[in-house]
Structure formats: structure tokens, C-alpha cells
Amino acid sequence: MDAAQAIADLTEISPQVKQVVVIGADGSLKGSNVADEAAAERLVAGAKHLLEAAEQLRPGVAQLEAATVTGSVFVVRDGDRTIAGTTTPEPTVGLVFYDLKTCLRSIEEPKPKPRRRAPAKKKEAADGTA
Amino acid sequence: MARRKVVTGVLLAAGSLAGSVLVRRRAARKRERVDLYAEDGSMHSFAEGTPEADRLLPIAHELLPLK
């Protein structure tokens, strides 16, 4: 499934989730439901900043929730990919974590393009058929 | 008559106790906090006012809409 479809499914089943960004292994934005690309990049940068700061406080952080009176920010790491989302205030924490993880895992990683084989050398001379 | 007064008193006390518990729970939920979940399954919660939360909450505020 591609990122846009996975995020659309997530926000449909979990209406408390508002803005979502998927961050690839290289740290770049891989998918988002935020219309404004600058806002999506801000969420990516903020999520990375949150994870870095959390990692300094408690090494080995896999996921986090920052709960404020205006809503929560969730950041979930799975392997070398990350998903971050904002929610309405007082969300159902366990459900949001589960839905974010499921969304991230349902997104297929782009497979590396197979290398083109070099064309086989003609064996005319060796075979002696020519 | 005296028994009725006792029952009324007990009901009032129980009601106010339940009310205060509800108010406290609501107030606790409205406090800002940061929960960090480690890969080993452990969780650390930092309420606002702690150095850890004071470092992470401003980042979250920047990402969330203002009320």
C-alpha cells in the first residue's frame, strides 16, 4: 500500500488523528495528509527534534506522546522509519499508537531497482561456429 | 428522625467525595505531560514542570494548533 492510501485509512478509522507524516529511513518526508508541504516539513522536523531530545533523556525510545491541552503529538519508530501524528486533546493513547504502527507497517518500502544485467558476450570465436 | 438525618449526612458526604475525585481526575488529565516508551517495554512519564517535560513540551506546542 502506498503512504497516501495508508494515511487515508488511518484517519478514517481513527478520527482523533489529525495530521500525519511518514518519515523514511533517510529522514525525508515519504507521505503526509497535510495539504501544505511547508507545514508537513515542519511536522517532520518537529517529530525528529522530539525523538532526538527524548533519546537524550532516555536512550532507546521507541515511541512517545507529548500531551498538551490543545492536543497530543505522537511519534512512533518502526525499524528505520518513523510516523508522527497530531491528535485532538485527550486521545485514546493505546489505540492511537496501535493505529499509527499499523499504518506505518502497511506502507511498502520502495524496492531498489534491479540492476541491469550486462549483455552476454558473444561466444562466436570461442565456439568456433562462425 | 435522627436516623434520617444520619442517612442524609452520609449521602451528602459520599456525594461530595465522589465529586472531588471526579474533579481531581479531570484536572489531572488536563495537565500536560510527556510519556516516553522504550524498546524494552518500559515507560517514563514526565508531568509539566519537570525538566524533561519542559524540554519536550515546547516542541510539541509548536506542532499543535493554538486553542
N, CA and C atoms of all chains as a GROMACS GRO file, in nm:
protein
  591
    1MET      N    1   0.085  -0.120   0.000
    1MET     CA    2   0.000   0.000   0.000
    1MET      C    3   0.089   0.125   0.000
    2ASP      N    4   0.047   0.227  -0.073
    2ASP     CA    5   0.128   0.348  -0.072
    2ASP      C    6   0.092   0.435   0.050
    3ALA      N    7   0.180   0.532   0.080
    3ALA     CA    8   0.166   0.610   0.203
    3ALA      C    9   0.035   0.688   0.207
    4ALA      N   10  -0.003   0.748   0.096
    4ALA     CA   11  -0.125   0.830   0.094
    4ALA      C   12  -0.248   0.748   0.129
    5GLN      N   13  -0.255   0.626   0.072
    5GLN     CA   14  -0.370   0.538   0.099
    5GLN      C   15  -0.370   0.493   0.245
    6ALA      N   16  -0.252   0.457   0.297
    6ALA     CA   17  -0.242   0.410   0.436
    6ALA      C   18  -0.282   0.521   0.534
    7ILE      N   19  -0.241   0.643   0.505
    7ILE     CA   20  -0.276   0.756   0.593
    7ILE      C   21  -0.426   0.786   0.584
    8ALA      N   22  -0.480   0.776   0.464
    8ALA     CA   23  -0.625   0.799   0.447
    8ALA      C   24  -0.704   0.695   0.527
    9ASP      N   25  -0.659   0.569   0.522
    9ASP     CA   26  -0.726   0.464   0.600
    9ASP      C   27  -0.716   0.493   0.749
   10LEU      N   28  -0.598   0.538   0.792
   10LEU     CA   29  -0.575   0.567   0.934
   10LEU      C   30  -0.669   0.676   0.984
   11THR      N   31  -0.678   0.785   0.912
   11THR     CA   32  -0.761   0.897   0.958
   11THR      C   33  -0.910   0.864   0.948
   12GLU      N   34  -0.943   0.765   0.863
   12GLU     CA   35  -1.083   0.724   0.853
   12GLU      C   36  -1.124   0.641   0.974
   13ILE      N   37  -1.036   0.549   1.014
   13ILE     CA   38  -1.072   0.463   1.129
   13ILE      C   39  -1.044   0.531   1.262
   14SER      N   40  -0.960   0.632   1.263
   14SER     CA   41  -0.924   0.699   1.387
   14SER      C   42  -0.942   0.851   1.370
   15PRO      N   43  -1.066   0.899   1.389
   15PRO     CA   44  -1.092   1.041   1.362
   15PRO      C   45  -1.021   1.137   1.458
   16GLN      N   46  -0.971   1.084   1.571
   16GLN     CA   47  -0.898   1.174   1.662
   16GLN      C   48  -0.759   1.208   1.609
   17VAL      N   49  -0.711   1.129   1.511
   17VAL     CA   50  -0.582   1.159   1.449
   17VAL      C   51  -0.603   1.265   1.341
   18LYS      N   52  -0.525   1.371   1.347
   18LYS     CA   53  -0.546   1.482   1.253
   18LYS      C   54  -0.438   1.487   1.146
   19GLN      N   55  -0.318   1.533   1.181
   19GLN     CA   56  -0.212   1.546   1.082
   19GLN      C   57  -0.114   1.429   1.097
   20VAL      N   58  -0.075   1.372   0.986
   20VAL     CA   59   0.015   1.256   0.989
   20VAL      C   60   0.127   1.276   0.887
   21VAL      N   61   0.249   1.243   0.929
   21VAL     CA   62   0.361   1.240   0.833
   21VAL      C   63   0.437   1.109   0.850
   22VAL      N   64   0.485   1.057   0.740
   22VAL     CA   65   0.568   0.937   0.742
   22VAL      C   66   0.709   0.979   0.701
   23ILE      N   67   0.806   0.939   0.783
   23ILE     CA   68   0.945   0.980   0.759
   23ILE      C   69   1.025   0.856   0.722
   24GLY      N   70   1.094   0.863   0.611
   24GLY     CA   71   1.171   0.749   0.562
   24GLY      C   72   1.302   0.730   0.635
   25ALA      N   73   1.372   0.623   0.599
   25ALA     CA   74   1.500   0.591   0.663
   25ALA      C   75   1.602   0.703   0.644
   26ASP      N   76   1.590   0.775   0.533
   26ASP     CA   77   1.684   0.884   0.507
   26ASP      C   78   1.643   1.015   0.574
   27GLY      N   79   1.533   1.011   0.650
   27GLY     CA   80   1.488   1.130   0.723
   27GLY      C   81   1.400   1.222   0.641
   28SER      N   82   1.367   1.181   0.519
   28SER     CA   83   1.285   1.269   0.435
   28SER      C   84   1.137   1.232   0.447
   29LEU      N   85   1.053   1.326   0.407
   29LEU     CA   86   0.908   1.308   0.410
   29LEU      C   87   0.867   1.207   0.302
   30LYS      N   88   0.800   1.099   0.344
   30LYS     CA   89   0.759   0.995   0.249
   30LYS      C   90   0.610   0.997   0.220
   31GLY      N   91   0.535   1.060   0.309
   31GLY     CA   92   0.391   1.068   0.288
   31GLY      C   93   0.328   1.154   0.395
   32SER      N   94   0.214   1.212   0.361
   32SER     CA   95   0.150   1.304   0.456
   32SER      C   96   0.007   1.330   0.413
   33ASN      N   97  -0.075   1.372   0.508
   33ASN     CA   98  -0.211   1.415   0.472
   33ASN      C   99  -0.223   1.567   0.491
   34VAL      N  100  -0.107   1.632   0.509
   34VAL     CA  101  -0.108   1.777   0.529
   34VAL      C  102  -0.098   1.842   0.390
   35ALA      N  103  -0.198   1.925   0.360
   35ALA     CA  104  -0.204   1.984   0.226
   35ALA      C  105  -0.085   2.077   0.200
   36ASP      N  106  -0.050   2.154   0.302
   36ASP     CA  107   0.060   2.249   0.287
   36ASP      C  108   0.194   2.176   0.309
   37GLU      N  109   0.276   2.172   0.206
   37GLU     CA  110   0.401   2.096   0.217
   37GLU      C  111   0.497   2.153   0.321
   38ALA      N  112   0.495   2.286   0.335
   38ALA     CA  113   0.582   2.350   0.435
   38ALA      C  114   0.539   2.307   0.576
   39ALA      N  115   0.408   2.295   0.597
   39ALA     CA  116   0.356   2.252   0.728
   39ALA      C  117   0.394   2.106   0.754
   40ALA      N  118   0.388   2.025   0.649
   40ALA     CA  119   0.427   1.884   0.662
   40ALA      C  120   0.575   1.873   0.698
   41GLU      N  121   0.658   1.955   0.634
   41GLU     CA  122   0.802   1.954   0.664
   41GLU      C  123   0.829   2.001   0.806
   42ARG      N  124   0.747   2.097   0.854
   42ARG     CA  125   0.761   2.144   0.993
   42ARG      C  126   0.729   2.031   1.090
   43LEU      N  127   0.627   1.952   1.056
   43LEU     CA  128   0.590   1.839   1.142
   43LEU      C  129   0.701   1.732   1.141
   44VAL      N  130   0.760   1.710   1.024
   44VAL     CA  131   0.872   1.616   1.014
   44VAL      C  132   0.988   1.663   1.102
   45ALA      N  133   1.022   1.791   1.088
   45ALA     CA  134   1.135   1.846   1.166
   45ALA      C  135   1.104   1.840   1.316
   46GLY      N  136   0.981   1.873   1.353
   46GLY     CA  137   0.941   1.870   1.494
   46GLY      C  138   0.945   1.729   1.552
   47ALA      N  139   0.898   1.632   1.472
   47ALA     CA  140   0.898   1.493   1.518
   47ALA      C  141   1.041   1.444   1.540
   48LYS      N  142   1.129   1.480   1.446
   48LYS     CA  143   1.270   1.440   1.459
   48LYS      C  144   1.333   1.506   1.582
   49HIS      N  145   1.300   1.632   1.601
   49HIS     CA  146   1.352   1.708   1.716
   49HIS      C  147   1.304   1.644   1.847
   50LEU      N  148   1.175   1.606   1.851
   50LEU     CA  149   1.119   1.541   1.971
   50LEU      C  150   1.192   1.410   2.000
   51LEU      N  151   1.211   1.330   1.894
   51LEU     CA  152   1.277   1.200   1.913
   51LEU      C  153   1.421   1.217   1.960
   52GLU      N  154   1.492   1.313   1.900
   52GLU     CA  155   1.632   1.337   1.940
   52GLU      C  156   1.640   1.380   2.086
   53ALA      N  157   1.550   1.473   2.125
   53ALA     CA  158   1.552   1.521   2.264
   53ALA      C  159   1.514   1.409   2.360
   54ALA      N  160   1.415   1.326   2.320
   54ALA     CA  161   1.372   1.214   2.405
   54ALA      C  162   1.484   1.112   2.418
   55GLU      N  163   1.555   1.090   2.308
   55GLU     CA  164   1.665   0.992   2.307
   55GLU      C  165   1.777   1.036   2.402
   56GLN      N  166   1.796   1.167   2.411
   56GLN     CA  167   1.900   1.218   2.503
   56GLN      C  168   1.857   1.199   2.648
   57LEU      N  169   1.726   1.208   2.673
   57LEU     CA  170   1.676   1.191   2.810
   57LEU      C  171   1.672   1.045   2.850
   58ARG      N  172   1.620   0.962   2.761
   58ARG     CA  173   1.606   0.818   2.788
   58ARG      C  174   1.645   0.741   2.661
   59PRO      N  175   1.768   0.694   2.653
   59PRO     CA  176   1.809   0.623   2.531
   59PRO      C  177   1.722   0.499   2.504
   60GLY      N  178   1.697   0.473   2.378
   60GLY     CA  179   1.617   0.356   2.340
   60GLY      C  180   1.469   0.384   2.332
   61VAL      N  181   1.432   0.509   2.305
   61VAL     CA  182   1.289   0.544   2.295
   61VAL      C  183   1.234   0.490   2.163
   62ALA      N  184   1.124   0.414   2.171
   62ALA     CA  185   1.062   0.358   2.052
   62ALA      C  186   0.941   0.442   2.010
   63GLN      N  187   0.873   0.500   2.107
   63GLN     CA  188   0.757   0.584   2.075
   63GLN      C  189   0.733   0.682   2.189
   64LEU      N  190   0.665   0.791   2.157
   64LEU     CA  191   0.640   0.891   2.260
   64LEU      C  192   0.508   0.962   2.234
   65GLU      N  193   0.454   1.015   2.343
   65GLU     CA  194   0.336   1.101   2.333
   65GLU      C  195   0.364   1.227   2.413
   66ALA      N  196   0.348   1.341   2.350
   66ALA     CA  197   0.355   1.469   2.421
   66ALA      C  198   0.212   1.522   2.427
   67ALA      N  199   0.154   1.520   2.547
   67ALA     CA  200   0.014   1.558   2.563
   67ALA      C  201   0.003   1.701   2.612
   68THR      N  202  -0.069   1.784   2.538
   68THR     CA  203  -0.091   1.923   2.579
   68THR      C  204  -0.242   1.947   2.587
   69VAL      N  205  -0.281   2.064   2.633
   69VAL     CA  206  -0.424   2.093   2.644
   69VAL      C  207  -0.491   2.112   2.507
   70THR      N  208  -0.411   2.141   2.405
   70THR     CA  209  -0.470   2.160   2.271
   70THR      C  210  -0.464   2.034   2.185
   71GLY      N  211  -0.398   1.930   2.235
   71GLY     CA  212  -0.387   1.806   2.159
   71GLY      C  213  -0.258   1.734   2.193
   72SER      N  214  -0.237   1.622   2.127
   72SER     CA  215  -0.116   1.543   2.154
   72SER      C  216  -0.035   1.527   2.026
   73VAL      N  217   0.095   1.509   2.046
   73VAL     CA  218   0.183   1.473   1.934
   73VAL      C  219   0.234   1.332   1.963
   74PHE      N  220   0.218   1.244   1.868
   74PHE     CA  221   0.267   1.106   1.880
   74PHE      C  222   0.380   1.085   1.779
   75VAL      N  223   0.485   1.018   1.823
   75VAL     CA  224   0.592   0.980   1.731
   75VAL      C  225   0.622   0.832   1.756
   76VAL      N  226   0.620   0.754   1.649
   76VAL     CA  227   0.643   0.609   1.660
   76VAL      C  228   0.752   0.568   1.562
   77ARG      N  229   0.850   0.495   1.614
   77ARG     CA  230   0.959   0.444   1.528
   77ARG      C  231   0.936   0.296   1.501
   78ASP      N  232   0.956   0.255   1.378
   78ASP     CA  233   0.949   0.112   1.347
   78ASP      C  234   1.063   0.082   1.251
   79GLY      N  235   1.165   0.016   1.301
   79GLY     CA  236   1.284  -0.004   1.220
   79GLY      C  237   1.350   0.130   1.198
   80ASP      N  238   1.379   0.159   1.072
   80ASP     CA  239   1.442   0.289   1.046
   80ASP      C  240   1.342   0.391   0.992
   81ARG      N  241   1.215   0.355   0.996
   81ARG     CA  242   1.112   0.451   0.954
   81ARG      C  243   1.038   0.506   1.075
   82THR      N  244   0.975   0.621   1.056
   82THR     CA  245   0.906   0.688   1.166
   82THR      C  246   0.774   0.743   1.115
   83ILE      N  247   0.674   0.741   1.205
   83ILE     CA  248   0.547   0.806   1.172
   83ILE      C  249   0.514   0.901   1.287
   84ALA      N  250   0.465   1.018   1.253
   84ALA     CA  251   0.428   1.116   1.356
   84ALA      C  252   0.289   1.167   1.326
   85GLY      N  253   0.214   1.194   1.432
   85GLY     CA  254   0.079   1.244   1.413
   85GLY      C  255   0.035   1.335   1.524
   86THR      N  256  -0.056   1.425   1.491
   86THR     CA  257  -0.116   1.509   1.595
   86THR      C  258  -0.260   1.462   1.615
   87THR      N  259  -0.310   1.482   1.737
   87THR     CA  260  -0.447   1.438   1.766
   87THR      C  261  -0.523   1.548   1.840
   88THR      N  262  -0.649   1.522   1.859
   88THR     CA  263  -0.733   1.609   1.941
   88THR      C  264  -0.692   1.589   2.088
   89PRO      N  265  -0.734   1.678   2.178
   89PRO     CA  266  -0.699   1.659   2.320
   89PRO      C  267  -0.758   1.530   2.378
   90GLU      N  268  -0.686   1.474   2.474
   90GLU     CA  269  -0.726   1.352   2.546
   90GLU      C  270  -0.762   1.237   2.451
   91PRO      N  271  -0.669   1.197   2.367
   91PRO     CA  272  -0.698   1.085   2.276
   91PRO      C  273  -0.691   0.951   2.349
   92THR      N  274  -0.737   0.846   2.281
   92THR     CA  275  -0.724   0.710   2.336
   92THR      C  276  -0.583   0.663   2.300
   93VAL      N  277  -0.492   0.678   2.397
   93VAL     CA  278  -0.349   0.665   2.370
   93VAL      C  279  -0.313   0.531   2.305
   94GLY      N  280  -0.358   0.421   2.365
   94GLY     CA  281  -0.323   0.288   2.316
   94GLY      C  282  -0.369   0.268   2.172
   95LEU      N  283  -0.490   0.314   2.144
   95LEU     CA  284  -0.545   0.298   2.009
   95LEU      C  285  -0.466   0.379   1.907
   96VAL      N  286  -0.429   0.501   1.944
   96VAL     CA  287  -0.355   0.586   1.850
   96VAL      C  288  -0.219   0.523   1.819
   97PHE      N  289  -0.149   0.475   1.923
   97PHE     CA  290  -0.020   0.409   1.899
   97PHE      C  291  -0.038   0.289   1.806
   98TYR      N  292  -0.140   0.208   1.833
   98TYR     CA  293  -0.164   0.089   1.752
   98TYR      C  294  -0.194   0.126   1.607
   99ASP      N  295  -0.280   0.227   1.589
   99ASP     CA  296  -0.318   0.267   1.453
   99ASP      C  297  -0.200   0.326   1.376
  100LEU      N  298  -0.117   0.404   1.446
  100LEU     CA  299   0.000   0.463   1.379
  100LEU      C  300   0.097   0.353   1.335
  101LYS      N  301   0.119   0.257   1.426
  101LYS     CA  302   0.211   0.146   1.393
  101LYS      C  303   0.158   0.065   1.276
  102THR      N  304   0.028   0.035   1.280
  102THR     CA  305  -0.032  -0.043   1.171
  102THR      C  306  -0.020   0.032   1.039
  103CYS      N  307  -0.042   0.162   1.043
  103CYS     CA  308  -0.030   0.245   0.922
  103CYS      C  309   0.112   0.237   0.867
  104LEU      N  310   0.209   0.255   0.955
  104LEU     CA  311   0.350   0.255   0.911
  104LEU      C  312   0.388   0.120   0.851
  105ARG      N  313   0.342   0.012   0.914
  105ARG     CA  314   0.379  -0.122   0.866
  105ARG      C  315   0.308  -0.158   0.736
  106SER      N  316   0.195  -0.093   0.711
  106SER     CA  317   0.122  -0.125   0.588
  106SER      C  318   0.180  -0.054   0.465
  107ILE      N  319   0.270   0.041   0.491
  107ILE     CA  320   0.329   0.113   0.379
  107ILE      C  321   0.449   0.035   0.327
  108GLU      N  322   0.441   0.002   0.201
  108GLU     CA  323   0.551  -0.074   0.140
  108GLU      C  324   0.670   0.017   0.118
  109GLU      N  325   0.786  -0.038   0.149
  109GLU     CA  326   0.908   0.038   0.121
  109GLU      C  327   0.938   0.022  -0.027
  110PRO      N  328   0.977   0.130  -0.092
  110PRO     CA  329   1.011   0.117  -0.234
  110PRO      C  330   1.129   0.022  -0.252
  111LYS      N  331   1.107  -0.078  -0.338
  111LYS     CA  332   1.214  -0.176  -0.359
  111LYS      C  333   1.322  -0.116  -0.447
  112PRO      N  334   1.449  -0.147  -0.419
  112PRO     CA  335   1.554  -0.096  -0.506
  112PRO      C  336   1.541  -0.158  -0.645
  113LYS      N  337   1.566  -0.073  -0.746
  113LYS     CA  338   1.553  -0.123  -0.883
  113LYS      C  339   1.656  -0.231  -0.910
  114PRO      N  340   1.613  -0.342  -0.973
  114PRO     CA  341   1.711  -0.447  -1.002
  114PRO      C  342   1.814  -0.398  -1.101
  115ARG      N  343   1.938  -0.441  -1.078
  115ARG     CA  344   2.047  -0.399  -1.168
  115ARG      C  345   2.031  -0.465  -1.302
  116ARG      N  346   2.058  -0.386  -1.403
  116ARG     CA  347   2.051  -0.443  -1.538
  116ARG      C  348   2.170  -0.533  -1.561
  117ARG      N  349   2.140  -0.646  -1.617
  117ARG     CA  350   2.250  -0.738  -1.648
  117ARG      C  351   2.327  -0.688  -1.769
  118ALA      N  352   2.454  -0.704  -1.765
  118ALA     CA  353   2.534  -0.669  -1.882
  118ALA      C  354   2.504  -0.770  -1.991
  119PRO      N  355   2.491  -0.722  -2.112
  119PRO     CA  356   2.461  -0.818  -2.220
  119PRO      C  357   2.570  -0.925  -2.233
  120ALA      N  358   2.525  -1.047  -2.254
  120ALA     CA  359   2.620  -1.158  -2.262
  120ALA      C  360   2.711  -1.142  -2.382
  121LYS      N  361   2.836  -1.173  -2.359
  121LYS     CA  362   2.933  -1.161  -2.470
  121LYS      C  363   2.912  -1.274  -2.569
  122LYS      N  364   2.927  -1.239  -2.691
  122LYS     CA  365   2.912  -1.342  -2.794
  122LYS      C  366   3.029  -1.439  -2.787
  123LYS      N  367   2.994  -1.566  -2.802
  123LYS     CA  368   3.099  -1.667  -2.791
  123LYS      C  369   3.139  -1.723  -2.926
  124GLU      N  370   3.111  -1.642  -3.028
  124GLU     CA  371   3.133  -1.695  -3.165
  124GLU      C  372   3.273  -1.750  -3.186
  125ALA      N  373   3.368  -1.667  -3.144
  125ALA     CA  374   3.506  -1.708  -3.170
  125ALA      C  375   3.542  -1.832  -3.091
  126ALA      N  376   3.495  -1.833  -2.964
  126ALA     CA  377   3.530  -1.944  -2.875
  126ALA      C  378   3.463  -2.072  -2.922
  127ASP      N  379   3.334  -2.059  -2.964
  127ASP     CA  380   3.261  -2.178  -3.006
  127ASP      C  381   3.315  -2.234  -3.139
  128GLY      N  382   3.365  -2.142  -3.216
  128GLY     CA  383   3.415  -2.182  -3.345
  128GLY      C  384   3.306  -2.212  -3.447
  129THR      N  385   3.186  -2.161  -3.420
  129THR     CA  386   3.073  -2.187  -3.510
  129THR      C  387   3.068  -2.090  -3.625
  130ALA      N  388   3.131  -1.973  -3.611
  130ALA     CA  389   3.122  -1.874  -3.715
  130ALA      C  390   3.215  -1.902  -3.832
  131MET      N  391  -3.631   0.996   6.297
  131MET     CA  392  -3.589   1.129   6.252
  131MET      C  393  -3.436   1.143   6.252
  132ALA      N  394  -3.377   1.097   6.365
  132ALA     CA  395  -3.231   1.104   6.377
  132ALA      C  396  -3.165   1.015   6.273
  133ARG      N  397  -3.228   0.899   6.249
  133ARG     CA  398  -3.172   0.804   6.152
  133ARG      C  399  -3.173   0.866   6.010
  134ARG      N  400  -3.280   0.937   5.982
  134ARG     CA  401  -3.293   1.000   5.851
  134ARG      C  402  -3.182   1.106   5.831
  135LYS      N  403  -3.155   1.178   5.940
  135LYS     CA  404  -3.050   1.280   5.933
  135LYS      C  405  -2.914   1.217   5.906
  136VAL      N  406  -2.892   1.102   5.972
  136VAL     CA  407  -2.764   1.031   5.955
  136VAL      C  408  -2.749   0.985   5.809
  137VAL      N  409  -2.858   0.928   5.756
  137VAL     CA  410  -2.854   0.879   5.617
  137VAL      C  411  -2.828   0.996   5.521
  138THR      N  412  -2.895   1.107   5.543
  138THR     CA  413  -2.877   1.225   5.458
  138THR      C  414  -2.732   1.273   5.466
  139GLY      N  415  -2.680   1.276   5.586
  139GLY     CA  416  -2.541   1.319   5.606
  139GLY      C  417  -2.442   1.230   5.534
  140VAL      N  418  -2.466   1.097   5.546
  140VAL     CA  419  -2.377   1.000   5.481
  140VAL      C  420  -2.385   1.016   5.328
  141LEU      N  421  -2.506   1.033   5.276
  141LEU     CA  422  -2.524   1.051   5.131
  141LEU      C  423  -2.455   1.178   5.082
  142LEU      N  424  -2.468   1.284   5.158
  142LEU     CA  425  -2.402   1.411   5.120
  142LEU      C  426  -2.250   1.396   5.121
  143ALA      N  427  -2.198   1.327   5.224
  143ALA     CA  428  -2.054   1.307   5.234
  143ALA      C  429  -2.003   1.223   5.117
  144ALA      N  430  -2.078   1.114   5.086
  144ALA     CA  431  -2.037   1.026   4.976
  144ALA      C  432  -2.041   1.102   4.843
  145GLY      N  433  -2.145   1.182   4.825
  145GLY     CA  434  -2.159   1.260   4.702
  145GLY      C  435  -2.045   1.359   4.684
  146SER      N  436  -2.011   1.429   4.790
  146SER     CA  437  -1.903   1.529   4.778
  146SER      C  438  -1.768   1.462   4.757
  147LEU      N  439  -1.750   1.344   4.818
  147LEU     CA  440  -1.626   1.269   4.797
  147LEU      C  441  -1.613   1.226   4.650
  148ALA      N  442  -1.723   1.170   4.598
  148ALA     CA  443  -1.721   1.126   4.457
  148ALA      C  444  -1.697   1.245   4.365
  149GLY      N  445  -1.760   1.357   4.397
  149GLY     CA  446  -1.743   1.478   4.316
  149GLY      C  447  -1.599   1.525   4.316
  150SER      N  448  -1.537   1.526   4.432
  150SER     CA  449  -1.398   1.574   4.440
  150SER      C  450  -1.304   1.481   4.364
  151VAL      N  451  -1.332   1.349   4.369
  151VAL     CA  452  -1.248   1.253   4.294
  151VAL      C  453  -1.260   1.281   4.144
  152LEU      N  454  -1.383   1.304   4.097
  152LEU     CA  455  -1.404   1.333   3.954
  152LEU      C  456  -1.333   1.460   3.912
  153VAL      N  457  -1.345   1.564   3.994
  153VAL     CA  458  -1.281   1.692   3.961
  153VAL      C  459  -1.130   1.676   3.956
  154ARG      N  460  -1.076   1.601   4.054
  154ARG     CA  461  -0.930   1.579   4.056
  154ARG      C  462  -0.885   1.502   3.933
  155ARG      N  463  -0.961   1.400   3.895
  155ARG     CA  464  -0.923   1.319   3.778
  155ARG      C  465  -0.924   1.404   3.652
  156ARG      N  466  -1.028   1.487   3.639
  156ARG     CA  467  -1.037   1.574   3.522
  156ARG      C  468  -0.921   1.672   3.517
  157ALA      N  469  -0.889   1.726   3.635
  157ALA     CA  470  -0.779   1.823   3.642
  157ALA      C  471  -0.646   1.755   3.608
  158ALA      N  472  -0.630   1.630   3.655
  158ALA     CA  473  -0.506   1.557   3.628
  158ALA      C  474  -0.492   1.529   3.479
  159ARG      N  475  -0.605   1.500   3.414
  159ARG     CA  476  -0.600   1.471   3.271
  159ARG      C  477  -0.566   1.595   3.190
  160LYS      N  478  -0.601   1.712   3.243
  160LYS     CA  479  -0.575   1.836   3.170
  160LYS      C  480  -0.431   1.883   3.187
  161ARG      N  481  -0.357   1.819   3.276
  161ARG     CA  482  -0.216   1.857   3.293
  161ARG      C  483  -0.137   1.806   3.173
  162GLU      N  484  -0.041   1.885   3.133
  162GLU     CA  485   0.039   1.844   3.020
  162GLU      C  486   0.147   1.747   3.067
  163ARG      N  487   0.186   1.657   2.979
  163ARG     CA  488   0.286   1.556   3.016
  163ARG      C  489   0.349   1.498   2.891
  164VAL      N  490   0.462   1.429   2.913
  164VAL     CA  491   0.528   1.357   2.804
  164VAL      C  492   0.551   1.214   2.851
  165ASP      N  493   0.508   1.118   2.770
  165ASP     CA  494   0.529   0.977   2.801
  165ASP      C  495   0.629   0.920   2.701
  166LEU      N  496   0.737   0.862   2.753
  166LEU     CA  497   0.838   0.801   2.665
  166LEU      C  498   0.830   0.650   2.682
  167TYR      N  499   0.815   0.579   2.572
  167TYR     CA  500   0.806   0.433   2.573
  167TYR      C  501   0.936   0.377   2.514
  168ALA      N  502   1.006   0.298   2.592
  168ALA     CA  503   1.134   0.242   2.545
  168ALA      C  504   1.111   0.112   2.468
  169GLU      N  505   1.216   0.072   2.395
  169GLU     CA  506   1.207  -0.052   2.316
  169GLU      C  507   1.189  -0.173   2.406
  170ASP      N  508   1.237  -0.165   2.531
  170ASP     CA  509   1.226  -0.280   2.623
  170ASP      C  510   1.088  -0.287   2.690
  171GLY      N  511   0.998  -0.197   2.652
  171GLY     CA  512   0.862  -0.201   2.707
  171GLY      C  513   0.840  -0.111   2.826
  172SER      N  514   0.945  -0.051   2.878
  172SER     CA  515   0.929   0.037   2.994
  172SER      C  516   0.875   0.173   2.950
  173MET      N  517   0.813   0.244   3.044
  173MET     CA  518   0.755   0.374   3.012
  173MET      C  519   0.790   0.474   3.122
  174HIS      N  520   0.828   0.594   3.079
  174HIS     CA  521   0.855   0.701   3.174
  174HIS      C  522   0.760   0.816   3.143
  175SER      N  523   0.694   0.864   3.245
  175SER     CA  524   0.601   0.975   3.227
  175SER      C  525   0.655   1.098   3.299
  176PHE      N  526   0.656   1.210   3.228
  176PHE     CA  527   0.708   1.335   3.287
  176PHE      C  528   0.597   1.440   3.282
  177ALA      N  529   0.552   1.483   3.398
  177ALA     CA  530   0.447   1.585   3.404
  177ALA      C  531   0.507   1.722   3.383
  178GLU      N  532   0.422   1.816   3.342
  178GLU     CA  533   0.472   1.952   3.320
  178GLU      C  534   0.533   2.006   3.449
  179GLY      N  535   0.640   2.079   3.432
  179GLY     CA  536   0.711   2.131   3.549
  179GLY      C  537   0.839   2.054   3.575
  180THR      N  538   0.848   1.931   3.520
  180THR     CA  539   0.973   1.856   3.534
  180THR      C  540   1.068   1.903   3.423
  181PRO      N  541   1.200   1.892   3.446
  181PRO     CA  542   1.294   1.939   3.342
  181PRO      C  543   1.275   1.866   3.209
  182GLU      N  544   1.242   1.736   3.216
  182GLU     CA  545   1.225   1.657   3.093
  182GLU      C  546   1.106   1.709   3.011
  183ALA      N  547   0.992   1.728   3.080
  183ALA     CA  548   0.873   1.777   3.010
  183ALA      C  549   0.894   1.919   2.960
  184ASP      N  550   0.963   2.000   3.038
  184ASP     CA  551   0.986   2.140   2.997
  184ASP      C  552   1.074   2.148   2.873
  185ARG      N  553   1.148   2.042   2.847
  185ARG     CA  554   1.232   2.040   2.728
  185ARG      C  555   1.153   1.994   2.605
  186LEU      N  556   1.061   1.898   2.627
  186LEU     CA  557   0.990   1.838   2.513
  186LEU      C  558   0.858   1.908   2.480
  187LEU      N  559   0.788   1.958   2.582
  187LEU     CA  560   0.655   2.016   2.555
  187LEU      C  561   0.658   2.139   2.463
  188PRO      N  562   0.758   2.228   2.474
  188PRO     CA  563   0.760   2.342   2.381
  188PRO      C  564   0.768   2.299   2.234
  189ILE      N  565   0.838   2.187   2.208
  189ILE     CA  566   0.846   2.137   2.070
  189ILE      C  567   0.707   2.093   2.024
  190ALA      N  568   0.636   2.022   2.114
  190ALA     CA  569   0.500   1.977   2.080
  190ALA      C  570   0.406   2.095   2.059
  191HIS      N  571   0.420   2.199   2.142
  191HIS     CA  572   0.333   2.318   2.127
  191HIS      C  573   0.348   2.381   1.990
  192GLU      N  574   0.469   2.379   1.936
  192GLU     CA  575   0.492   2.439   1.804
  192GLU      C  576   0.420   2.362   1.694
  193LEU      N  577   0.394   2.233   1.719
  193LEU     CA  578   0.333   2.150   1.615
  193LEU      C  579   0.182   2.146   1.624
  194LEU      N  580   0.128   2.192   1.735
  194LEU     CA  581  -0.017   2.182   1.756
  194LEU      C  582  -0.083   2.318   1.735
  195PRO      N  583  -0.209   2.314   1.691
  195PRO     CA  584  -0.278   2.442   1.672
  195PRO      C  585  -0.305   2.510   1.806
  196LEU      N  586  -0.306   2.642   1.805
  196LEU     CA  587  -0.336   2.716   1.927
  196LEU      C  588  -0.485   2.707   1.956
  197LYS      N  589  -0.517   2.706   2.084
  197LYS     CA  590  -0.660   2.696   2.120
  197LYS      C  591  -0.726   2.832   2.111
   0.00000   0.00000   0.00000
